[in-house]
Amino acid sequence: MGLPPIWVRRGVLAPLVVFLAVTLLTTLPLWLLLALAASPFVAGRLRLPRVVFLLIVYLVWDAVAIVALAALWVLSGFGWKIRGPWFQRAHYVLTGWFLKVLFWFARWSLHLAIDVVGTDPDTAAPGRPEIVVSRHAGPGDSFTLIHALVNWFAREPRIVLKAGLQWDPAVDVLLNRLPNRFISPGRTGTTTLAEQIGELATGLDHNDAFVIFPEGGNFTPRRKVKAIARLRASGLDEMAERAEDLRNLLPPKPNGLLAAIDAAPDAGVIFVAHTGLDRMVSAADVWRELPMDKRLVMRFWSVPPEEVPAGEQERIDWLYEWWARIDAWIDEHQPAPEPLWTRLRQPPRAP
């Protein structure tokens, strides 16, 4: 489905989200009572009330963000100074605050725990810009990474994102006001896309973190087969052979990362692996996994700029070597598979 024009997103979708949030919030007890009444007919302990509660929380969270962003727009002179340093910083502060609230609810309602190991952006080299290279494993992991960068490591991320995320009005308004780039896979030529990424990575300062997901999408076996076929069709047999050994990742597309490194030669590179929410990609996945009780583990590896290879082919080989390392780490840290009998029936829990 194509993305609607900006006037529809801002003039129709954003007010609609605010209206729905107010309506659902004022009738919250009714919805929760209905969900509780229907809960005995749905597998999972309080699964339906949890989903209803989370949906309403997210809509209210989105609506409050839209109102706050509208207030900043008015304060900036109806958009006159919205790109100025003070208002850019205000938007990063707002991003951090809203992510804190979202993850507080996630920890409280879903029992989500987050562990960070390795050399993170705060301890690698404080005051140095970083290019953050992460696997792509659904919105939950992506939100967690940005939350960590903004709230734990005091970084101002610049992110390369999928254009489809602009369906969410708050994400649409907030991230389009900050130095980020939305891309539509398959609609932009490789050269043009690399140029856009290089432009976005230009001028990183001491607390910036340029975030890129080289896979371009979430891993599925079917996508992996297609990606390998494309590599072979392009005559990249060696890269295809390396990609065949990956068990948890799609083969990385190097052009964007190469453009970012060329645009920010003084930046370090931080590779990020994470596991725990790999299967939480769609609304159906969230429904299946509730009640959640998940532990997400994030692993950071820091590479100083002087250790980044100089040549293009050397950088591509280096990226594939890191991808193999990340793939192996994910294998070692995957959550234990749930026994079949617990998926078929859910025994009652102690109060």
ChimeraX attribute file (.defattr): number of C-alpha atoms within 10 A of each C-alpha:
attribute: neighborCount
match mode: 1-to-1
recipient: residues
	/A:1	4
	/A:2	8
	/A:3	13
	/A:4	13
	/A:5	8
	/A:6	13
	/A:7	9
	/A:8	11
	/A:9	20
	/A:10	17
	/A:11	11
	/A:12	12
	/A:13	18
	/A:14	21
	/A:15	16
	/A:16	15
	/A:17	20
	/A:18	21
	/A:19	15
	/A:20	15
	/A:21	22
	/A:22	17
	/A:23	13
	/A:24	19
	/A:25	17
	/A:26	10
	/A:27	11
	/A:28	15
	/A:29	11
	/A:30	12
	/A:31	16
	/A:32	17
	/A:33	12
	/A:34	14
	/A:35	20
	/A:36	17
	/A:37	12
	/A:38	13
	/A:39	17
	/A:40	13
	/A:41	9
	/A:42	11
	/A:43	15
	/A:44	19
	/A:45	16
	/A:46	16
	/A:47	20
	/A:48	24
	/A:49	19
	/A:50	20
	/A:51	19
	/A:52	17
	/A:53	16
	/A:54	16
	/A:55	14
	/A:56	20
	/A:57	17
	/A:58	14
	/A:59	20
	/A:60	21
	/A:61	18
	/A:62	21
	/A:63	23
	/A:64	18
	/A:65	21
	/A:66	23
	/A:67	15
	/A:68	15
	/A:69	19
	/A:70	15
	/A:71	12
	/A:72	18
	/A:73	16
	/A:74	14
	/A:75	14
	/A:76	16
	/A:77	10
	/A:78	12
	/A:79	15
	/A:80	11
	/A:81	16
	/A:82	20
	/A:83	15
	/A:84	12
	/A:85	10
	/A:86	11
	/A:87	19
	/A:88	17
	/A:89	14
	/A:90	15
	/A:91	21
	/A:92	20
	/A:93	16
	/A:94	16
	/A:95	20
	/A:96	21
	/A:97	14
	/A:98	17
	/A:99	20
	/A:100	16
	/A:101	11
	/A:102	16
	/A:103	18
	/A:104	14
	/A:105	16
	/A:106	15
	/A:107	14
	/A:108	10
	/A:109	16
	/A:110	17
	/A:111	14
	/A:112	18
	/A:113	15
	/A:114	14
	/A:115	10
	/A:116	13
	/A:117	10
	/A:118	13
	/A:119	17
	/A:120	22
	/A:121	28
	/A:122	15
	/A:123	11
	/A:124	19
	/A:125	15
	/A:126	13
	/A:127	14
	/A:128	19
	/A:129	25
	/A:130	32
	/A:131	29
	/A:132	26
	/A:133	22
	/A:134	22
	/A:135	27
	/A:136	22
	/A:137	25
	/A:138	17
	/A:139	16
	/A:140	16
	/A:141	24
	/A:142	16
	/A:143	13
	/A:144	17
	/A:145	17
	/A:146	22
	/A:147	23
	/A:148	21
	/A:149	22
	/A:150	23
	/A:151	17
	/A:152	13
	/A:153	17
	/A:154	18
	/A:155	23
	/A:156	26
	/A:157	23
	/A:158	22
	/A:159	22
	/A:160	22
	/A:161	18
	/A:162	14
	/A:163	15
	/A:164	16
	/A:165	16
	/A:166	20
	/A:167	15
	/A:168	15
	/A:169	23
	/A:170	25
	/A:171	16
	/A:172	20
	/A:173	19
	/A:174	18
	/A:175	20
	/A:176	13
	/A:177	16
	/A:178	19
	/A:179	16
	/A:180	19
	/A:181	18
	/A:182	17
	/A:183	18
	/A:184	13
	/A:185	14
	/A:186	7
	/A:187	8
	/A:188	11
	/A:189	10
	/A:190	13
	/A:191	12
	/A:192	10
	/A:193	19
	/A:194	19
	/A:195	17
	/A:196	18
	/A:197	26
	/A:198	21
	/A:199	15
	/A:200	21
	/A:201	29
	/A:202	16
	/A:203	12
	/A:204	22
	/A:205	15
	/A:206	15
	/A:207	19
	/A:208	22
	/A:209	30
	/A:210	28
	/A:211	24
	/A:212	21
	/A:213	22
	/A:214	21
	/A:215	20
	/A:216	18
	/A:217	17
	/A:218	19
	/A:219	20
	/A:220	13
	/A:221	12
	/A:222	8
	/A:223	15
	/A:224	21
	/A:225	15
	/A:226	12
	/A:227	20
	/A:228	21
	/A:229	15
	/A:230	14
	/A:231	17
	/A:232	15
	/A:233	11
	/A:234	10
	/A:235	11
	/A:236	13
	/A:237	15
	/A:238	11
	/A:239	17
	/A:240	20
	/A:241	13
	/A:242	16
	/A:243	22
	/A:244	15
	/A:245	12
	/A:246	18
	/A:247	16
	/A:248	23
	/A:249	25
	/A:250	27
	/A:251	27
	/A:252	21
	/A:253	16
	/A:254	18
	/A:255	18
	/A:256	21
	/A:257	27
	/A:258	19
	/A:259	21
	/A:260	24
	/A:261	23
	/A:262	15
	/A:263	19
	/A:264	23
	/A:265	17
	/A:266	17
	/A:267	27
	/A:268	23
	/A:269	24
	/A:270	23
	/A:271	20
	/A:272	22
	/A:273	21
	/A:274	26
	/A:275	21
	/A:276	22
	/A:277	23
	/A:278	20
	/A:279	16
	/A:280	18
	/A:281	15
	/A:282	12
	/A:283	9
	/A:284	9
	/A:285	13
	/A:286	15
	/A:287	16
	/A:288	16
	/A:289	16
	/A:290	18
	/A:291	18
	/A:292	16
	/A:293	12
	/A:294	17
	/A:295	15
	/A:296	20
	/A:297	20
	/A:298	22
	/A:299	19
	/A:300	21
	/A:301	19
	/A:302	20
	/A:303	17
	/A:304	15
	/A:305	18
	/A:306	11
	/A:307	9
	/A:308	17
	/A:309	14
	/A:310	12
	/A:311	10
	/A:312	13
	/A:313	11
	/A:314	12
	/A:315	17
	/A:316	19
	/A:317	17
	/A:318	14
	/A:319	23
	/A:320	20
	/A:321	13
	/A:322	15
	/A:323	25
	/A:324	20
	/A:325	14
	/A:326	24
	/A:327	19
	/A:328	14
	/A:329	16
	/A:330	21
	/A:331	13
	/A:332	10
	/A:333	14
	/A:334	16
	/A:335	16
	/A:336	7
	/A:337	6
	/A:338	8
	/A:339	8
	/A:340	8
	/A:341	9
	/A:342	9
	/A:343	12
	/A:344	9
	/A:345	10
	/A:346	11
	/A:347	10
	/A:348	8
	/A:349	6
	/A:350	4
	/A:351	3
